């Protein structure tokens, strides 16, 4: 694929070539037209000189002097020719330069009528012919009506036109090449930030730097900012995976030590199955929790927003099947315009855990609401998510307890006790907050606040 620099240069070359081509053709035609017009005026002046030199004899017939004003009329084949004819074709005069030459001059022109034309002789020589009508009296008498004609070789004129054409196209070609060189320099300078970004990305790939560090023009700041955000997120995800693997290894040490101790204690072999079951369940909880923490994406650059209403509908539809025997009356109030700018799996995890808890602990009713509101920053809209149930609720002194990993408000209710801790960790990754309060329905209300990116950032 062609580079941007080469593409613009090709486009600029095509435009410049078209412009200078049209300009050259126009100037050439205008110059030729003006030169031919000047030649015609010059020939008309020669006609006037012939008219001035002409006279009438005593019989009223036109006479021409032996020596005409321009010496070229007296030199054979000089390139300047003259002819005078009466309109009744009874009288003809030719200059000495026309000896042995026949030219198709116009005849029978009326007073002041002027006709000019070009012709090419069989020898290839081009001539310009001009004829002018003259009446020697105010009376319309064919005997006194004449046509004065002048012809001139256009070799000199064509040489001048050819010289002008060479000079014109040479100048235009030189200017076009100069403009292309300047355009190329401007393009190299204008596109240098892209070259710089390419070099920095290559340095990032080679491990010599971790971010795009150079200053970039406003048109590229959105792109470079998003790339830096993406790089930061990838680094954060990598660090989180590493921390999670370390935490997972550390957390599994205790259950493994308990299993080893139980296996080595020969006197309590009857308790071994129960110990294994308890520790395996605990390791499952630890593994699920740590993997969920590692999978939490947080803000993700260059992703499409997620419709919160669709996620809520999906979760409620699924839980209605799971808790079909409980016949929960679940309602939701989520505007279709509420959007979550993050990973869909994270939002699904938040809504799924909160609504699942509400279904577990409610008596009959569950309410889900989500809305957008202006955030603390200009042009920023945040998401408020609220899940209510009409269950027994959570005492204020138990709030911190139930948010701890593996803690449950009632051990008789099935579950691992890590749902709220997972939600809390995800919310913290997004920079939000989680709050547990009493609900107007009589049970528990869980409030989630998630700050969204500003509208200005989205447009960028």
C-alpha positions in Angstrom: 0.0 0.0 0.0 1.3 3.5 -0.9 2.5 5.7 1.9 0.6 8.8 2.9 3.4 11.0 1.7 3.5 9.4 -1.7 -0.3 9.5 -2.0 -0.4 13.2 -1.3 2.5 13.8 -3.6 0.7 11.9 -6.4 -2.5 13.8 -5.8 -0.6 17.1 -5.7 1.3 16.2 -8.9 -2.0 15.4 -10.7 -3.6 18.7 -9.5 -0.5 20.8 -10.4 -0.2 19.1 -13.8 -3.8 19.7 -14.6 -3.6 23.3 -13.5 -0.4 24.1 -15.3 -1.6 22.2 -18.3 -4.8 24.2 -18.6 -2.9 27.4 -17.8 -0.3 26.6 -20.5 -2.9 25.8 -23.1 -4.9 28.9 -22.3 -1.9 31.2 -22.4 -0.7 29.7 -25.6 -4.0 30.1 -27.3 -4.4 33.7 -26.0 -0.9 34.6 -27.2 -1.4 33.1 -30.6 -4.7 34.9 -30.9 -3.2 38.2 -29.9 -0.2 37.7 -32.3 -2.6 36.9 -35.2 -4.7 39.9 -34.3 -1.6 42.1 -34.3 -0.6 40.7 -37.7 -4.0 41.5 -39.1 -3.8 45.0 -37.8 -0.4 45.3 -39.3 -1.7 44.0 -42.7 -4.6 46.4 -42.4 -2.0 49.2 -42.1 -0.3 48.1 -45.2 -3.7 48.1 -47.0 -4.3 51.7 -45.9 -0.8 52.5 -47.2 -1.7 51.0 -50.6 -5.0 52.9 -50.6 -3.1 56.1 -49.9 -0.7 55.4 -52.7 -3.4 54.7 -55.2 -5.0 57.3 -57.5 -7.4 57.9 -60.4 -6.4 58.6 -63.9 -8.2 61.1 -66.2 -10.6 58.4 -67.2 -11.6 57.7 -63.6 -9.8 54.4 -63.4 -7.7 53.4 -60.4 -3.9 53.5 -60.9 -1.2 52.2 -58.7 2.3 53.8 -58.5 5.4 51.9 -59.8 6.9 52.0 -56.4 4.7 51.1 -53.4 5.5 52.1 -49.8 6.9 48.8 -48.6 10.0 47.6 -50.5 9.0 44.0 -49.9 6.2 44.4 -52.4 8.9 44.9 -55.1 11.0 41.8 -54.2 9.8 38.5 -55.8 8.7 35.9 -53.3 9.6 38.2 -50.4 6.8 36.8 -48.2 4.6 40.0 -48.5 2.2 40.1 -51.4 -0.5 42.6 -52.5 -3.3 42.5 -55.1 -6.0 45.0 -56.0 -9.0 44.0 -58.1 -12.1 45.8 -59.3 -15.3 44.3 -58.2 -16.5 44.1 -61.8 -13.3 41.9 -62.5 -12.2 44.3 -65.4 -9.1 45.5 -63.7 -6.3 43.8 -61.7 -3.0 44.9 -60.1 -0.4 42.7 -58.4 2.7 43.5 -56.6 6.0 42.4 -58.2 6.5 40.0 -55.3 3.6 37.9 -56.6 5.3 36.9 -59.8 4.3 33.3 -60.6 2.2 33.0 -57.5 -1.6 32.6 -57.4 -3.3 33.3 -54.0 -7.0 32.8 -53.3 -7.8 36.4 -52.3 -11.3 37.4 -51.7 -13.0 39.6 -54.3 -16.1 41.7 -54.6 -16.1 43.0 -51.0 -18.4 45.9 -50.1 -17.2 49.2 -48.6 -15.0 48.6 -45.4 -15.8 44.9 -45.4 -12.8 43.0 -44.1 -12.0 39.3 -44.3 -9.0 37.5 -43.0 -8.0 33.9 -43.3 -5.1 31.5 -43.2 -4.0 29.1 -45.9 -1.3 26.5 -46.5 0.4 26.3 -49.9 1.3 23.0 -51.5 4.9 23.6 -50.5 3.7 23.7 -46.8 4.2 27.4 -46.3 1.5 29.1 -44.3 0.1 32.5 -45.3 -2.3 34.9 -43.7 -4.6 36.7 -46.2 -6.5 39.9 -45.6 -8.9 41.5 -48.0 -10.5 45.0 -47.6 -13.3 46.5 -49.7 -13.0 50.1 -50.9 -15.4 52.3 -52.9 -13.7 55.3 -54.5 -16.9 57.4 -54.7 -20.0 58.0 -52.7 -21.9 56.7 -55.6 -22.6 52.9 -55.8 -20.7 52.4 -59.0 -19.2 48.9 -59.6 -16.5 50.7 -61.7 -15.2 52.4 -58.6 -15.4 49.5 -56.2 -12.2 47.6 -55.4 -10.9 45.0 -53.1 -7.4 45.5 -51.7 -5.7 42.3 -50.6 -2.5 41.7 -48.6 -0.8 38.3 -47.9 2.1 37.6 -45.6 4.2 34.6 -44.9 3.5 33.3 -41.3 6.9 31.6 -40.9 8.3 34.4 -38.7 5.1 34.6 -36.8 5.0 30.8 -36.2 8.6 31.0 -35.1 7.7 33.6 -32.5 4.8 31.5 -31.3 7.0 28.4 -31.1 9.6 30.3 -29.1 7.0 31.6 -26.8 5.6 28.1 -26.4 9.0 26.7 -25.5 9.6 29.5 -23.0 6.1 29.1 -21.6 6.2 25.3 -21.1 9.7 25.5 -19.8 8.8 28.1 -17.2 5.6 26.3 -16.2 7.5 23.0 -15.9 10.2 24.6 -13.8 7.6 26.2 -11.5 5.7 23.0 -11.3 8.8 21.1 -10.3 9.7 23.7 -7.8 6.2 23.6 -6.3 6.3 19.8 -6.1 9.7 20.0 -4.3 8.3 22.6 -1.9 5.1 20.5 -1.5 7.2 17.4 -0.7 9.2 19.3 1.9 6.0 20.6 3.5 4.5 17.1 3.5 7.6 15.7 5.2 7.4 18.4 7.8 3.6 18.1 8.2 3.7 14.3 8.4 6.7 14.2 10.7 4.5 13.7 13.8 3.2 10.5 12.3 6.8 9.4 11.6 7.7 10.2 15.1 4.7 8.3 16.5 5.8 5.3 14.3 9.3 5.5 15.7 8.0 5.7 19.3 5.7 2.7 18.7 8.6 0.7 17.4 10.6 1.7 20.5 7.6 0.6 22.7 7.5 -2.7 20.8 11.3 -3.1 21.4 10.9 -2.4 25.1 12.9 0.9 25.1 10.0 2.9 26.3 6.5 2.3 27.7 4.5 5.3 26.4 4.3 7.8 23.6 6.2 10.6 25.1 6.7 13.3 22.4 4.6 16.4 21.9 2.0 16.0 19.2 -0.3 18.4 17.3 -3.9 18.8 18.4 -5.1 16.6 15.5 -3.1 13.6 16.8 -3.6 14.2 20.5 -6.8 12.2 20.6 -5.1 9.2 18.8 -1.9 9.3 20.9 -3.9 9.8 24.1 -6.0 6.7 23.3 -2.9 4.7 22.5 -1.3 5.7 25.8 -4.5 4.9 27.6 -4.6 1.5 26.0 -0.9 0.9 26.8 -1.6 1.9 30.4 -4.6 -0.4 30.7 -2.6 -3.3 29.2 0.2 -2.7 31.7 -2.4 -2.5 34.6 -4.0 -5.7 33.4 -0.6 -7.4 33.3 0.3 -6.2 36.7 -3.1 -7.3 38.0 -2.6 -10.8 36.6 0.8 -11.0 38.2 -0.5 -9.8 41.6 -3.5 -12.2 41.3 -1.3 -15.1 40.6 0.8 -14.2 43.6 -2.3 -13.8 45.8 -3.7 -17.1 44.5 -0.5 -18.9 45.3 -0.4 -17.3 48.7 -4.1 -18.0 49.4 -3.8 -21.7 48.5 -0.9 -22.3 50.9 -3.2 -22.6 53.9 -5.7 -25.1 52.5 -2.9 -27.2 51.0 -1.1 -27.1 54.4 -4.4 -28.3 56.1 -4.7 -31.1 53.6 -1.1 -32.2 54.0 -1.5 -32.1 57.8 -4.7 -34.2 57.7 -3.1 -36.7 55.3 -0.1 -37.1 57.7 -2.3 -37.4 60.8 -2.9 -41.2 60.9 -5.0 -41.0 64.0 -7.8 -38.9 62.3 -8.2 -40.7 59.0 -12.0 -40.8 59.6 -12.1 -37.0 59.4 -10.1 -36.8 56.2 -13.0 -36.9 53.7 -14.7 -33.9 55.5 -11.4 -32.0 55.7 -10.8 -32.6 52.0 -14.3 -31.5 51.1 -14.0 -28.3 53.2 -10.6 -27.4 51.8 -11.5 -28.1 48.2 -14.6 -25.9 48.5 -12.4 -23.2 50.0 -9.9 -23.5 47.2 -12.7 -23.3 44.7 -13.9 -20.1 46.3 -10.3 -18.7 46.4 -9.7 -19.7 42.8 -13.0 -18.2 41.5 -12.5 -15.0 43.4 -8.9 -14.5 42.3 -9.7 -15.3 38.7 -12.6 -12.9 38.7 -10.3 -10.2 40.0 -7.8 -10.9 37.3 -10.5 -10.8 34.6 -11.9 -7.4 35.6 -11.1 -5.2 32.7 -11.7 -1.7 34.0 -11.8 1.2 31.6 -11.1 0.0 28.1 -10.1 2.5 25.4 -11.7 2.3 21.9 -14.7 0.2 23.0 -18.4 0.7 22.2 -20.7 1.6 25.1 -22.9 -1.1 26.6 -26.7 -0.5 27.0 -27.4 -1.0 30.8 -31.1 -1.8 30.1 -30.2 -4.8 27.9 -27.9 -6.3 30.6 -30.6 -5.8 33.3 -33.3 -7.5 31.1 -30.9 -10.4 30.4 -30.1 -11.0 34.1 -33.7 -10.7 35.3 -34.9 -13.1 32.5 -32.3 -15.7 33.6 -33.0 -15.4 37.3 -36.7 -15.7 36.8 -36.1 -19.2 35.4 -33.6 -20.1 38.2 -36.0 -18.9 41.0 -39.2 -19.9 39.2 -40.5 -21.6 42.4 -40.1 -18.5 44.4 -42.2 -16.4 42.0 -40.3 -13.2 42.5 -42.0 -9.9 41.4 -39.0 -8.2 39.8 -39.4 -4.8 38.2 -36.8 -2.5 36.7 -36.6 1.2 35.8 -33.7 1.7 33.4 -33.8 4.3 30.7 -32.6 3.1 27.3 -30.1 6.0 27.1 -28.1 4.8 30.1 -24.7 3.5 28.8 -21.8 1.8 30.5 -18.4 2.6 29.0 -16.5 -0.4 29.9 -16.3 -4.2 29.5 -19.7 -5.9 29.1 -18.5 -8.8 31.3 -17.8 -6.5 34.2 -21.2 -4.9 34.0 -22.8 -8.3 33.7 -20.9 -9.5 36.8 -22.0 -6.4 38.8 -25.7 -6.6 37.9 -25.7 -10.4 38.0 -24.3 -10.7 41.6 -26.4 -7.9 43.0 -29.7 -9.1 41.5 -28.9 -12.7 42.4 -28.4 -11.7 46.0 -31.7 -9.8 45.9 -33.5 -12.8 44.6 -31.9 -15.0 47.3 -32.8 -12.7 50.2 -36.1 -11.2 49.1 -39.6 -12.3 50.2 -41.4 -11.6 46.9 -40.2 -8.2 45.5 -37.1 -7.0 43.7 -36.5 -3.6 42.1 -33.7 -2.5 39.8 -33.1 1.1 38.8 -30.3 2.8 36.8 -30.0 6.4 35.7 -27.4 8.8 34.4 -26.6 12.1 36.2 -24.1 14.9 35.7 -20.7 14.0 37.3 -18.3 16.3 39.2 -16.4 17.1 36.0 -17.7 19.2 33.2 -19.5 17.3 30.4 -19.3 14.1 32.4 -22.3 11.7 33.1 -22.2 9.1 35.8 -24.2 5.9 36.3 -26.2 5.2 39.5 -27.3 1.6 39.9 -29.7 0.6 42.7 -31.0 -2.9 43.6 -33.7 -3.2 46.3 -35.4 -6.2 47.9 -38.1 -6.7 50.5 -36.1 -9.3 52.6 -34.9 -9.1 56.1 -32.2 -6.6 55.3 -28.7 -6.3 56.6 -28.0 -4.7 60.0 -25.6 -1.7 59.8 -23.1 -3.5 61.9 -23.1 -6.4 59.5 -22.4 -4.3 56.3 -18.6 -4.5 56.5 -18.8 -8.2 57.4 -20.9 -9.3 54.4 -18.6 -7.4 52.0 -15.6 -9.5 53.1 -14.6 -12.5 51.0 -16.3 -15.7 52.0 -18.7 -14.1 54.5 -22.4 -14.7 54.4 -25.2 -13.1 56.4 -26.9 -16.5 56.7 -25.0 -19.7 56.2 -28.2 -21.6 55.5 -28.5 -19.8 52.2 -26.5 -21.4 49.4 -23.5 -19.6 48.1 -19.8 -18.9 48.4 -20.0 -15.5 50.0 -17.8 -13.8 47.5 -20.4 -12.1 45.2 -20.3 -8.7 47.0 -16.5 -8.7 47.4 -16.3 -9.4 43.6 -18.7 -6.5 42.9 -16.7 -4.2 45.3 -13.4 -5.0 43.6 -14.9 -4.4 40.1 -16.4 -1.1 41.2 -13.1 0.0 42.7 -11.3 -0.8 39.5 -13.7 1.7 37.7 -13.2 4.3 40.4 -16.7 3.9 41.8 -18.3 3.2 45.2 -20.6 0.6 46.7 -23.0 1.4 49.5 -25.4 -0.9 51.4 -28.4 0.8 53.0 -32.0 0.0 54.0 -34.6 -0.2 51.3 -38.0 1.4 51.1 -39.3 -2.1 50.4 -38.2 -3.1 53.9 -35.1 -5.1 52.9 -31.6 -4.2 51.6 -30.7 -1.5 49.0 -27.3 -1.8 47.3 -26.2 1.5 45.6 -23.5 1.5 42.9 -21.9 4.7 41.6 -19.7 4.5 38.5 -18.1 7.5 37.0 -18.2 7.5 33.2 -15.9 9.2 30.8 -16.7 12.8 29.7 -18.5 13.6 26.5 -15.5 15.5 25.3 -13.4 12.4 25.6 -15.9 10.4 23.6 -16.0 12.9 20.8 -12.2 12.9 20.7 
